[in-house]
Amino acid sequence: MMVNKMVQIRKGSNLGGVFIYEEFIDGKVVKVNAKSIRVHMTHVKCTTNGKLTQEYDIDETATFTYWRTSGTVDFYKNPKYGIIKIDLDH
């Protein structure tokens, strides 16, 4: 994974496996450590039942800690902002 890589953070709540509310936060990796990454977040989109309900800009930075690897994908998480999925092939 490289510094300046664009990422999307996902967070949501579901009912019976179907997401009823989701947040998509766009950001850029600004620092990489052995077991964490730091991401600067710039834009948020909120959806309810798949429809866009809110969209706004932010200017925040947070640390996401390594969670697990599944196949060729690393997962990082932050309790406030959600989960980042990063494909290791790229």
ChimeraX commands (.cxc) that place a marker at each C-alpha (Angstrom):
marker #1 position 0.00,0.00,0.00 radius 0.5
marker #1 position 1.27,3.43,-0.86 radius 0.5
marker #1 position 0.99,6.89,0.60 radius 0.5
marker #1 position -1.46,9.10,-1.38 radius 0.5
marker #1 position -3.63,6.13,-2.35 radius 0.5
marker #1 position -7.32,7.08,-2.48 radius 0.5
marker #1 position -9.54,4.93,-0.24 radius 0.5
marker #1 position -13.22,4.65,0.65 radius 0.5
marker #1 position -14.30,4.07,4.23 radius 0.5
marker #1 position -17.60,2.27,4.79 radius 0.5
marker #1 position -19.81,2.26,7.83 radius 0.5
marker #1 position -23.43,1.27,8.19 radius 0.5
marker #1 position -26.21,-0.50,9.98 radius 0.5
marker #1 position -28.21,-3.38,8.61 radius 0.5
marker #1 position -31.44,-5.19,9.23 radius 0.5
marker #1 position -31.47,-8.87,8.32 radius 0.5
marker #1 position -28.33,-8.56,6.19 radius 0.5
marker #1 position -29.66,-5.61,4.14 radius 0.5
marker #1 position -28.00,-2.25,4.77 radius 0.5
marker #1 position -30.58,0.37,5.70 radius 0.5
marker #1 position -28.10,3.16,6.44 radius 0.5
marker #1 position -24.56,3.54,5.08 radius 0.5
marker #1 position -21.84,6.18,5.12 radius 0.5
marker #1 position -19.17,6.32,2.43 radius 0.5
marker #1 position -16.19,8.50,3.32 radius 0.5
marker #1 position -13.58,9.35,0.69 radius 0.5
marker #1 position -10.02,9.88,1.82 radius 0.5
marker #1 position -6.33,9.56,1.06 radius 0.5
marker #1 position -3.66,7.57,2.91 radius 0.5
marker #1 position -1.15,10.01,4.40 radius 0.5
marker #1 position 1.01,7.66,6.51 radius 0.5
marker #1 position 1.67,3.92,6.65 radius 0.5
marker #1 position 2.96,2.04,9.72 radius 0.5
marker #1 position 3.47,-1.68,10.37 radius 0.5
marker #1 position -0.04,-2.26,11.77 radius 0.5
marker #1 position -1.94,0.96,11.02 radius 0.5
marker #1 position -2.57,3.63,8.43 radius 0.5
marker #1 position -3.44,7.29,8.80 radius 0.5
marker #1 position -6.10,8.64,6.45 radius 0.5
marker #1 position -7.13,12.23,5.66 radius 0.5
marker #1 position -10.87,12.25,4.94 radius 0.5
marker #1 position -12.46,14.83,2.65 radius 0.5
marker #1 position -15.99,13.87,1.57 radius 0.5
marker #1 position -18.99,11.97,3.02 radius 0.5
marker #1 position -22.04,10.46,1.30 radius 0.5
marker #1 position -24.89,9.04,3.39 radius 0.5
marker #1 position -27.51,6.66,2.01 radius 0.5
marker #1 position -30.72,5.23,3.41 radius 0.5
marker #1 position -32.19,2.18,1.66 radius 0.5
marker #1 position -29.76,2.79,-1.22 radius 0.5
marker #1 position -30.82,6.41,-1.83 radius 0.5
marker #1 position -28.51,9.37,-1.25 radius 0.5
marker #1 position -29.79,11.35,1.74 radius 0.5
marker #1 position -26.88,13.60,2.67 radius 0.5
marker #1 position -23.56,14.70,1.20 radius 0.5
marker #1 position -20.96,17.01,2.74 radius 0.5
marker #1 position -17.24,17.82,2.91 radius 0.5
marker #1 position -15.03,17.17,5.94 radius 0.5
marker #1 position -11.41,17.88,6.83 radius 0.5
marker #1 position -10.38,15.22,9.36 radius 0.5
marker #1 position -7.54,12.76,9.83 radius 0.5
marker #1 position -7.77,9.45,11.70 radius 0.5
marker #1 position -5.76,6.29,12.34 radius 0.5
marker #1 position -7.11,2.94,11.16 radius 0.5
marker #1 position -5.62,-0.18,12.74 radius 0.5
marker #1 position -4.98,-3.42,10.87 radius 0.5
marker #1 position -7.86,-5.86,11.41 radius 0.5
marker #1 position -7.39,-8.86,9.11 radius 0.5
marker #1 position -6.52,-10.17,5.65 radius 0.5
marker #1 position -8.92,-12.11,3.46 radius 0.5
marker #1 position -7.39,-13.45,0.25 radius 0.5
marker #1 position -5.74,-10.47,-1.42 radius 0.5
marker #1 position -7.54,-7.81,0.65 radius 0.5
marker #1 position -6.39,-6.11,3.88 radius 0.5
marker #1 position -9.00,-4.66,6.22 radius 0.5
marker #1 position -8.35,-1.72,8.55 radius 0.5
marker #1 position -10.85,-0.34,11.07 radius 0.5
marker #1 position -11.56,2.67,13.21 radius 0.5
marker #1 position -14.37,2.62,15.82 radius 0.5
marker #1 position -15.68,6.06,14.85 radius 0.5
marker #1 position -15.37,6.00,11.05 radius 0.5
marker #1 position -15.68,2.36,9.95 radius 0.5
marker #1 position -13.74,-0.07,7.77 radius 0.5
marker #1 position -11.31,0.35,4.87 radius 0.5
marker #1 position -10.78,-2.47,2.39 radius 0.5
marker #1 position -7.49,-2.31,0.45 radius 0.5
marker #1 position -6.72,-4.64,-2.45 radius 0.5
marker #1 position -3.15,-5.92,-2.17 radius 0.5
marker #1 position -2.82,-6.59,-5.91 radius 0.5
marker #1 position -2.70,-2.88,-6.76 radius 0.5
marker link #1:1,2 radius 0.2
marker link #1:2,3 radius 0.2
marker link #1:3,4 radius 0.2
marker link #1:4,5 radius 0.2
marker link #1:5,6 radius 0.2
marker link #1:6,7 radius 0.2
marker link #1:7,8 radius 0.2
marker link #1:8,9 radius 0.2
marker link #1:9,10 radius 0.2
marker link #1:10,11 radius 0.2
marker link #1:11,12 radius 0.2
marker link #1:12,13 radius 0.2
marker link #1:13,14 radius 0.2
marker link #1:14,15 radius 0.2
marker link #1:15,16 radius 0.2
marker link #1:16,17 radius 0.2
marker link #1:17,18 radius 0.2
marker link #1:18,19 radius 0.2
marker link #1:19,20 radius 0.2
marker link #1:20,21 radius 0.2
marker link #1:21,22 radius 0.2
marker link #1:22,23 radius 0.2
marker link #1:23,24 radius 0.2
marker link #1:24,25 radius 0.2
marker link #1:25,26 radius 0.2
marker link #1:26,27 radius 0.2
marker link #1:27,28 radius 0.2
marker link #1:28,29 radius 0.2
marker link #1:29,30 radius 0.2
marker link #1:30,31 radius 0.2
marker link #1:31,32 radius 0.2
marker link #1:32,33 radius 0.2
marker link #1:33,34 radius 0.2
marker link #1:34,35 radius 0.2
marker link #1:35,36 radius 0.2
marker link #1:36,37 radius 0.2
marker link #1:37,38 radius 0.2
marker link #1:38,39 radius 0.2
marker link #1:39,40 radius 0.2
marker link #1:40,41 radius 0.2
marker link #1:41,42 radius 0.2
marker link #1:42,43 radius 0.2
marker link #1:43,44 radius 0.2
marker link #1:44,45 radius 0.2
marker link #1:45,46 radius 0.2
marker link #1:46,47 radius 0.2
marker link #1:47,48 radius 0.2
marker link #1:48,49 radius 0.2
marker link #1:49,50 radius 0.2
marker link #1:50,51 radius 0.2
marker link #1:51,52 radius 0.2
marker link #1:52,53 radius 0.2
marker link #1:53,54 radius 0.2
marker link #1:54,55 radius 0.2
marker link #1:55,56 radius 0.2
marker link #1:56,57 radius 0.2
marker link #1:57,58 radius 0.2
marker link #1:58,59 radius 0.2
marker link #1:59,60 radius 0.2
marker link #1:60,61 radius 0.2
marker link #1:61,62 radius 0.2
marker link #1:62,63 radius 0.2
marker link #1:63,64 radius 0.2
marker link #1:64,65 radius 0.2
marker link #1:65,66 radius 0.2
marker link #1:66,67 radius 0.2
marker link #1:67,68 radius 0.2
marker link #1:68,69 radius 0.2
marker link #1:69,70 radius 0.2
marker link #1:70,71 radius 0.2
marker link #1:71,72 radius 0.2
marker link #1:72,73 radius 0.2
marker link #1:73,74 radius 0.2
marker link #1:74,75 radius 0.2
marker link #1:75,76 radius 0.2
marker link #1:76,77 radius 0.2
marker link #1:77,78 radius 0.2
marker link #1:78,79 radius 0.2
marker link #1:79,80 radius 0.2
marker link #1:80,81 radius 0.2
marker link #1:81,82 radius 0.2
marker link #1:82,83 radius 0.2
marker link #1:83,84 radius 0.2
marker link #1:84,85 radius 0.2
marker link #1:85,86 radius 0.2
marker link #1:86,87 radius 0.2
marker link #1:87,88 radius 0.2
marker link #1:88,89 radius 0.2
marker link #1:89,90 radius 0.2
view
